[in-house]
């Protein structure tokens, strides 16, 4: 079977809320290479998010959403890979939550 690859992109968005109101949002797009499906594709998706308390009545919500096209017979393996990948992405985002808050607010001072 021949694998055909095509370049695409993924969009990551971040939103900072204060008292339940959106006060800042930032988006980034990154390029990626994906294979083209020959015939009908099954789509496997997973969504994960967490809200972190940032102090001073502020919180930051970090989320990951992945959707991966695959062949039906690959669906369970692709789901397991997407689950593992989304965990790593969410952990990375959570470990950088304060940095994200500073970027969104334009705040470079340490408190």
C-alpha positions in Angstrom: 0.0 0.0 0.0 1.3 3.4 -1.0 1.3 6.1 1.7 0.6 9.6 0.3 1.6 12.6 2.6 0.3 16.1 2.5 1.2 19.2 4.5 -1.5 20.6 6.8 -1.7 22.7 9.9 -2.9 22.5 13.5 -4.3 25.5 15.4 -3.7 25.9 19.2 -5.8 28.5 21.0 -5.5 29.8 24.6 -8.0 31.8 26.5 -7.6 33.5 29.9 -10.8 34.1 31.9 -11.2 36.5 34.9 -14.3 36.3 37.0 -15.8 34.1 34.3 -15.2 36.7 31.6 -12.7 36.2 28.7 -9.9 38.8 29.0 -7.3 37.5 26.6 -6.9 34.9 23.8 -3.9 33.8 21.8 -3.8 31.4 18.8 -0.8 29.7 17.1 -0.8 27.6 14.0 1.8 25.0 13.3 2.5 23.0 10.2 2.4 19.2 10.1 2.6 16.4 7.6 -0.4 14.0 7.3 -1.1 11.1 5.1 -3.9 11.1 2.6 -6.6 8.4 3.0 -7.5 6.2 0.0 -11.2 5.7 0.3 -13.5 6.5 3.2 -11.8 7.4 6.4 -12.9 6.7 10.0 -12.3 9.6 12.4 -11.1 9.0 15.9 -11.3 12.0 18.2 -10.5 12.9 21.8 -11.0 16.0 23.9 -9.4 16.7 27.3 -9.2 19.9 29.4 -8.4 21.1 32.8 -9.0 24.4 34.7 -6.1 25.5 36.8 -6.4 28.0 39.7 -3.9 30.8 39.1 -4.5 32.7 42.3 -6.1 36.1 42.8 -9.5 34.7 41.7 -8.0 33.9 38.2 -8.0 30.5 36.5 -6.7 29.3 33.2 -8.3 26.6 31.1 -6.0 24.3 29.2 -7.5 22.0 26.6 -6.4 19.6 23.9 -8.6 18.3 21.0 -7.4 15.8 18.5 -9.2 14.3 15.5 -7.3 11.7 13.5 -8.5 10.1 10.2 -7.6 6.5 9.9 -8.8 3.2 8.4 -11.5 1.4 10.4 -9.2 -1.5 11.3 -6.7 1.0 12.8 -9.3 2.8 14.9 -8.4 1.3 18.3 -4.6 1.7 17.9 -5.1 5.2 16.6 -7.3 6.1 19.6 -4.7 4.7 22.1 -2.0 6.8 20.4 -4.2 9.9 20.4 -5.1 9.3 24.1 -1.4 9.1 25.0 -0.4 12.1 22.8 -3.2 14.2 24.3 -2.1 13.4 27.8 1.5 14.5 27.0 0.2 17.7 25.3 -2.0 18.5 28.3 0.7 17.8 30.8 3.1 20.1 28.8 0.5 22.9 28.7 -0.2 22.5 32.4 3.5 22.7 33.3 3.6 26.0 31.4 0.4 27.5 32.7 2.0 30.5 34.4 4.0 31.2 31.3 0.8 31.1 29.2 -0.9 33.5 31.7 2.0 35.9 31.4 2.0 35.7 27.6 -1.8 36.3 27.5 -1.6 39.2 29.9 1.6 40.7 28.6 2.9 40.4 32.2 6.6 39.7 32.5 7.0 40.5 36.2 7.4 37.8 38.8 5.0 38.0 41.7 
